[in-house]
Amino acid sequence: MPSLLAEHAHVLLTFDDQRREIPDGALFARDGVIEWVGSTAEVRAALTETPDETLNLRDHVLLPGLVNTHHHMFQSLTRVTPNGQDHELFGWLRAHYGMWANLRGEMIYASTLTAMAELILSGCTTSSDHLYIYPNDCRLDDSIRAATEIGMRFHATRGSMSVGESKGGLPPDRVVEDEAFILRDTQRLLETYHDAQRYAMLRIAVAPCSPFTVSQDLMRESARLARAYGVRLHTHLAENDNDVTYSLETFGLAPAEYAESVAWLGEDVWHAHCVKLSAQGIGMFARSGTGIAHCPSSNMRLASGIAPIRAMRDAGVRVGLGVDGSASNDSGHMLAEARMAMLLQRVGGDPAALGGREALEIATRGGASVLGRDDIGALAVGMAADFIAVNLNRVGFAGAWQDPASALVFCAPPSVDYSVINGRVVVREGQLTTLNLPNVLRQHNAYARQLANMP
């Protein structure tokens, strides 16, 4: 793999342990790993070779690539569904299940490419995805193929639904799977794809969809399987009031207590949303090291509420950022999500509840911690060469040069000018280099029209 020098950044935000911010910053990477970080003069003086490629980032802010901890990429095919625009979570799901029942493998592939392109252009270099519905010929392999082609660092989670309406669950019976098959297929994916090595580009996690779509037995067996293979666990939890009511009425337990009862607390677990997590639940998460994927835009769109992120972080809970599904957020813009997280915590009346740098920290170091990574989320020697750069010479940043770091979240969310993943330039001067995006979008939109017209 070629060596790469990025130099002359207006400011380099390391998000390292010292939170250094380096004017005229530079970094040098070889084989996808950072070897030097400092001022341009310092890094240039340390080099004993001519880099294979040099990026001149004058007037750019350079920072670690953002980490997306929760998504449903297939949902980019069903954005802004007319009869699903004004529902809370359960009604919104019922408005979409019928459309999703018609998904095919090629649709999963095209929607994953589309969602990843949107993420990458908005600053994301590592993403998880929660694919939990497998009608027709759909497989998680379809998503993995897309990630490999576009060049994104990927945490693919094998989701599942097994409890349909006839058994008291929310989804129609035609979109659920047999639990024995779910476990066999999850094991197949773990043995075929999971890479536990440092700097891995692909990891697999075990991810039953939610308490209202799978049985307690599947939750317990999934936890056993994941821990036997040393991989992580992911699901939805405490997303809204109806979610909490279902847990209390069905299991006799509040969400955090239910998670504990099925062995779903621990440093190897992260839950999406947790909007309605109680103070007791926050304490349980903090003590156990359980992580949370905060999805502010989706939570607002579905009127779920405001997750108590300030209280969670103050208690020591690990928090990352997630854009959530493209049909409940209708966007997959990571910098926009960081901005929304910052603003939403202030709605309660505290204008300092979450600052710009802390929002970026949640989107970088926070996400890396939630996904169990110690090799991404910061720019330092020995870390993966995953970074982004944004040019300050644009109208949305006019007048914001006093604090360009905070400008990334206080000002209108930009697209990135450069994105480097594993030492490879994936976005150059605002353009994806690894796929023909117009062709992908044409195919994606053709599939979306098919789904919209199917009975």
FENJO-V898611 format. One record per helix or strand. SS is the DSSP state (a for helix, b for strand). FROM is the first residue (numbers start at 0). LEN is the number of residues. If there is no record, write none. Layout:
ss & from & len
SS & FROM & LEN
SS & FROM & LEN
This chain:
ss & from & len
b & 3 & 10
b & 20 & 10
b & 32 & 7
a & 39 & 7
b & 52 & 4
b & 59 & 5
b & 65 & 3
a & 72 & 6
a & 81 & 3
a & 88 & 12
a & 104 & 17
b & 123 & 8
a & 139 & 11
b & 152 & 8
a & 164 & 3
a & 172 & 3
a & 178 & 15
b & 201 & 7
a & 215 & 14
b & 232 & 5
a & 240 & 11
a & 254 & 7
b & 268 & 5
a & 278 & 10
b & 290 & 4
a & 295 & 6
a & 308 & 7
b & 317 & 4
a & 333 & 13
a & 355 & 15
b & 383 & 1
b & 386 & 5
a & 394 & 3
a & 400 & 10
b & 417 & 4
b & 423 & 5
b & 430 & 2
a & 436 & 17
